């Protein structure tokens, strides 16, 4: 099939998918999905799921960092964008591809089902407010689904009590919050999060517990910024130097990369960072 024929095929396929399943996926991303599945199918399957995830993650190296990739259209849809990633969508896409690769089912419908399960509260897209906007809830909800295990406490994490309300207090930064219904849903979610505590491994405790981290662990960078829980996410990878680095969509290089510095040293350069949370994919 020629590139033109592929483009026309995916145009028809994804226009239909968008209409039927509330999925937003351009023909270009349809072609990117096809290329990605072929690339992943050639990877050696590892017994360790974390190693498989890092192998999949490395296939995204040099993909551009693009902010707000999920803010598409006038109402919430399941956005499939493989050509531009922010830190969270990078993690979500890698995990989704990891799950369907493990199931030996690289069909588009399997991918979108996995992505919806990961991205939305209880695995169901039900408007803007159902998206797991705060990463503390992303971890806890995906732990409930059996997709990850929050191991932060096992790494020496300590309880943090903090009001999470950044979206509600910065309504103007989020286009979808111009809608009163969306805004009120977010306020309700933040009120529920107010009742929760979360664990953080402080910067000074990470080095002593670095040996417990594994490639494929999802790393969330906790912050001192008022109203926010996490400012950045990535995937742990044990590099050739034997140290844990982070595979992530970087706002520094503006692309997916592996940190040049080990995670411990990388974090020291982030003024607002107070430590990490760690979720291990199941």
MOTAHU-V200018 format. One record per residue. RES is the residue in one letter. PHI is phi in whole degrees, 0 to 359 (none if undefined). PSI is psi in degrees with one decimal (* if undefined). BURIAL is I if it has 9 or more other C-alpha atoms within 8 Angstrom, else O. Layout:
{{RES PHI PSI BURIAL} {RES PHI PSI BURIAL}}
This chain:
{{X none 132.4 O} {X 286 165.9 O} {X 299 -37.8 O} {X 295 -42.3 O} {X 295 -39.9 O} {X 299 -43.0 I} {X 297 -45.5 I} {X 296 -39.0 I} {X 298 -48.9 O} {X 289 -29.1 I} {X 301 -48.9 I} {X 294 -43.5 O} {X 298 -46.7 O} {X 274 -23.0 I} {X 295 -42.2 I} {X 297 -45.1 O} {X 297 -40.8 I} {X 298 -42.6 I} {X 292 -42.6 O} {X 278 -34.1 O} {X 238 8.8 O} {X 58 44.0 I} {X 253 134.8 I} {X 251 109.5 I} {X 211 119.4 I} {X 285 159.2 I} {X 304 -36.0 I} {X 296 -38.9 O} {X 286 -26.9 I} {X 297 -43.8 I} {X 294 -40.5 I} {X 298 -37.8 I} {X 297 -45.1 I} {X 300 -43.3 O} {X 294 -40.1 O} {X 295 -42.6 O} {X 295 -36.0 I} {X 294 -40.6 O} {X 296 -44.0 I} {X 291 -34.6 I} {X 295 -19.7 O} {X 271 -9.3 O} {X 285 146.3 O} {X 286 131.3 O} {X 285 126.6 O} {X 264 148.0 O} {X 297 -36.1 O} {X 274 120.7 O} {X 299 -35.8 I} {X 298 -39.8 I} {X 295 -37.9 I} {X 297 -40.7 I} {X 295 -39.7 I} {X 291 -34.4 I} {X 297 -43.6 I} {X 294 -42.9 I} {X 302 -38.2 I} {X 291 -19.0 O} {X 289 -13.1 O} {X 266 -1.5 O} {X 308 135.5 I} {X 77 -0.9 O} {X 296 134.5 I} {X 298 144.4 I} {X 281 128.4 I} {X 224 123.9 I} {X 282 155.0 O} {X 55 41.6 O} {X 290 -16.4 I} {X 267 -6.5 O} {X 273 75.5 O} {X 240 134.4 I} {X 73 -163.4 O} {X 256 -13.8 O} {X 221 159.3 O} {X 298 131.9 I} {X 223 163.3 I} {X 280 101.7 I} {X 276 125.3 I} {X 252 109.9 I} {X 224 108.3 I} {X 254 1.5 I} {X 255 -9.8 O} {X 208 126.9 I} {X 230 142.3 I} {X 261 -178.9 I} {X 296 -37.1 I} {X 284 -43.2 I} {X 293 -28.5 O} {X 299 -50.6 I} {X 300 -44.6 I} {X 296 -43.2 I} {X 295 -42.2 I} {X 297 -45.0 I} {X 295 -41.3 I} {X 297 -45.9 I} {X 295 -35.9 I} {X 297 -41.8 I} {X 294 -45.1 I} {X 285 -26.7 I} {X 291 -40.8 I} {X 298 -35.8 O} {X 278 -1.0 O} {X 55 43.7 O} {X 218 91.7 O} {X 265 30.0 I} {X 285 152.5 O} {X 300 -41.7 O} {X 297 -36.0 O} {X 293 -39.2 I} {X 295 -48.1 I} {X 294 -34.7 I} {X 297 -42.7 O} {X 294 -41.3 I} {X 295 -42.1 I} {X 297 -42.1 I} {X 299 -39.7 I} {X 286 -42.8 I} {X 277 -23.8 I} {X 242 150.1 I} {X 303 124.6 I} {X 59 19.3 O} {X 78 14.0 I} {X 236 120.7 I} {X 286 114.2 I} {X 219 60.6 O} {X 90 173.6 I} {X 302 -39.3 I} {X 291 -15.5 I} {X 278 -12.8 I} {X 290 141.9 I} {X 277 81.5 I} {X 291 -39.8 O} {X 266 132.0 I} {X 288 -23.7 I} {X 298 -41.4 I} {X 288 -34.6 I} {X 304 -46.2 I} {X 294 -49.9 I} {X 294 -39.6 I} {X 289 -38.0 I} {X 286 -21.7 I} {X 289 -40.2 I} {X 299 -35.6 O} {X 284 -9.7 I} {X 83 16.9 O} {X 269 -30.5 I} {X 221 164.6 I} {X 235 120.2 I} {X 285 107.5 I} {X 257 12.5 I} {X 304 -42.7 I} {X 297 -37.0 I} {X 292 -18.2 O} {X 263 13.4 I} {X 92 20.6 I} {X 292 150.8 I} {X 238 149.9 I} {X 294 134.3 O} {X 242 131.1 O} {X 249 118.6 O} {X 205 138.1 O} {X 281 124.0 O} {X 257 105.1 I} {X 209 26.0 I} {X 299 -42.8 I} {X 295 -43.9 I} {X 295 -30.1 I} {X 264 -1.6 O} {X 227 50.8 O} {X 305 -35.8 I} {X 292 -15.5 O} {X 277 -10.1 O} {X 238 106.7 I} {X 308 -39.2 O} {X 291 -17.6 I} {X 277 1.5 I} {X 295 -27.3 I} {X 282 123.3 O} {X 299 -37.3 O} {X 296 -43.7 O} {X 297 -42.8 I} {X 297 -43.4 I} {X 293 -33.3 O} {X 294 -40.4 I} {X 295 -41.7 I} {X 300 -39.3 I} {X 295 -43.0 O} {X 298 -42.0 I} {X 294 -35.6 I} {X 296 -37.2 O} {X 289 -38.6 O} {X 294 -26.0 I} {X 300 -26.1 I} {X 279 -10.7 O} {X 263 149.6 O} {X 251 157.5 I} {X 220 156.0 O} {X 262 142.0 I} {X 223 133.2 I} {X 275 113.6 I} {X 293 155.9 I} {X 309 -42.6 I} {X 289 -13.8 O} {X 259 -7.1 I} {X 291 -44.0 I} {X 302 -42.0 O} {X 291 -20.0 O} {X 247 7.1 I} {X 300 -32.0 I} {X 294 -17.5 O} {X 275 -14.7 O} {X 283 148.0 I} {X 234 152.8 I} {X 303 135.5 I} {X 98 -15.5 I} {X 298 140.0 I} {X 271 123.1 I} {X 254 127.4 I} {X 243 127.7 I} {X 270 109.9 I} {X 285 152.0 I} {X 228 156.6 I} {X 271 -5.1 I} {X 298 131.0 O} {X 301 130.0 O} {X 86 -9.5 I} {X 249 147.7 I} {X 262 -43.5 I} {X 222 139.7 I} {X 250 -14.9 I} {X 200 152.8 I} {X 221 160.6 I} {X 191 -170.4 I} {X 237 129.4 I} {X 293 142.0 I} {X 214 127.1 I} {X 276 116.2 I} {X 272 -179.4 O} {X 297 -23.8 O} {X 281 1.0 O} {X 83 -2.8 O} {X 261 158.8 I} {X 278 122.0 I} {X 248 -177.1 I} {X 234 128.4 I} {X 266 118.6 I} {X 202 163.4 I} {X 274 107.4 I} {X 269 135.7 I} {X 277 -7.5 O} {X 278 -60.5 O} {X 277 -11.0 O} {X 60 39.5 I} {X 198 168.4 I} {X 287 130.7 I} {X 207 171.7 I} {X 254 130.7 O} {X 302 136.9 I} {X 292 -36.5 O} {X 270 150.5 O} {X 302 155.7 I} {X 308 -44.8 I} {X 304 -45.7 I} {X 283 -34.0 O} {X 300 -42.5 I} {X 294 -31.1 I} {X 296 -20.1 I} {X 271 -3.4 O} {X 257 107.5 O} {X 304 -40.8 O} {X 273 -2.5 O} {X 285 136.0 I} {X 245 -1.3 I} {X 145 -159.2 I} {X 224 157.6 I} {X 245 149.1 I} {X 228 126.6 I} {X 241 124.2 I} {X 262 118.1 I} {X 302 140.5 I} {X 273 * O}}
